């Protein structure tokens, strides 16, 4: 009996190599089919005050209710609008009419059909009442919102309003169910705590202080979606406990801010963890030093320029925020098309800062400067201490005043500070967010996110008004450039760094960061590798 | 009859005490800067002055302070603790939702620390009498536990038992996504309770050990113990029938005082373990200047502390009938 023929050893090697090559070539591109089932565990911190982000724009509220309620459209990571409840849209040649065709066959979670009446109610009644900023913008630019046929809605503008799509797709304007809100006190409506939407997940339970449970919407209007059986948001108030919960895979996702910056590097290096900065393209964070320009010596622009020049912002990014950002390039975030790349920069230069102080002719040490430090976390406390030390060589006498969040909120709103750190999310067009920090009609004592610096420059006001009346294009870009240069010179707000948002998640989670609206999207296509029961 | 009068007097004093706590807390929390209406508007992303003024009016914050106080006391007299505008629900329902979590944590920590503490204290005292090394181990161990900050100990326990060993859950009081019933449900709750309970118990455990050890050593020197021994009573009977009954008096007094401290200790433990109790509710309410919830929490805790102290008094009288009978109690 002949001995069995064994393939020669070199042939086996070749075969092995070929298999490995195939795996290397195709393995990374061929993705396994999404699996259905499993619960995704997330952290909602701080605990949201409401679950209706049309009423409360709190970051946690958006995170939770973004899975339940949906808007007309969203933005992909290239900032291109993508359909959600609007199937498609068109803009008239004069830019004055936006027509949205709505998705057919959509129902609310209570079984009622979603129609154009819901959209009309949302934008004609709901938002003008609950959001005065939105209401005043709409009053200024929108002539009428109407519907000429079922499942179609048209926005008729008085004059071109370039940020309209940004405004509708920001993730902050979900369509609300008319049949549950009409005729009620919109802010006290019980459905703000148990939202009814059109999204892939249905509100199930909120146990305050512990968790919020969402279940799969079995009647979701997109066939075969969502993949997950549910989403649970855990309320975990302590940062170290949040890190431990993520490390144990009790929660699968850690948002920027959930853990201390010093912990992110360690957690991101864990073997089954992915760290990504994608998904925040529409929410471009800008951290800045807010300067109260009402009193000497901070009423002098040269002094303000000296302050920014004396701050080593690269040091701040690298050593205080552990690399979670990049040095700011100007008043508008540099990743957005509204920023002027030619803008003069305030590079760190102590000599130049001293020269600017000398040029101003002001004795900056004559009065004590109060740097009001809010309760934003360890990194911000270190930043306040660093600022105090960095400004000492210029002759400033800086006193760091630490307060809890509520005190900080009130004191900044009351203009009771000299310097304080704050940040905003620039949602696309600066007119929708940054403008409130600079426009003189927003010198208000009602919010830290108004013009609390007291900046009042008629030329800047004129440019803001002009820019919003101008359609997208080179002329608008030129106006924005002119405006940014002016703000960069006056510096009522010293931009420090553009915040990066590292999201950490376990490798078993897929399709997590698909749009530019951070983690607030609806998660219809998110799935888990090994769904847990 | 005398006993009833005495109880009535004590109840009256306790009522006055709670009233004083209410008035003082009301005034103190309003001394802190921070406007609830402004904060709520900020969370909602609203900076409309009219909206904020309306909110202030709705909350009664536009009234003079004295009027606000009188209004609140009137509400409390009608068992109405007010409304939390931030949470959009009544303060009663918020407290009722959180109370079981706090009571289970405080109750289990109280039982564990007192039983274990007394037992270890007695063992240490007996060991001390025999000059056994066990006394040193227990006493020094207790000192170590006492010296460790609660929140740090809690973090260490999480790292060891949850992250590294993966034996126990790291947060919460139940496995949310699992539908458990019966024994499985109870087991799950107990697993979640163990680490928070241990963290909260350790501080008090040390105090119980030291207190019991000292009181037992002192009692062991008393003449009635020598007499009992001379009469030929067995050591166990002497210990449990004579020594412990007398040694427990200071321990019981301390147990009454412990409740107030437990409430404050529970706050830290609740934060670290995400335990949804009253402490965390109050912590959040303070950050949000939710006056109604804060006052409700103060009222509840003061009622618990005063009630427990009253109970301690009664227990001490039962343990030592000389107290309150005109005799010289210990």
Interface residues (C-beta under 8 A of the other chain):
Chain A: X39 X41 X46 X47 X49 X50 X55 X56 X57 X58 X130 X131 X132 X133 X187 X188 X192 X193 X207 X208 X209 X210 X211 X213 X230 X232 X234 X235 X236 X237 X238 X240 X241 X244 X245 X247 X248 X250 X375 X403 X404 X405 X406 X407 X409 X410 X411 X413 X436 X442 X444 X445 X446 X447 X448 X449 X450 X532 X533
Chain B: X32 X33 X34 X35 X38 X39 X40 X41 X42 X43 X44 X45 X46 X47 X48 X49 X51 X52 X86 X87 X88 X89 X94 X97 X98 X101 X155 X158 X159 X162 X163 X166 X169 X170 X171 X172 X173 X174 X176 X177 X178 X271 X272 X273 X274 X276 X277 X280 X281 X283 X284 X286 X287 X288 X289
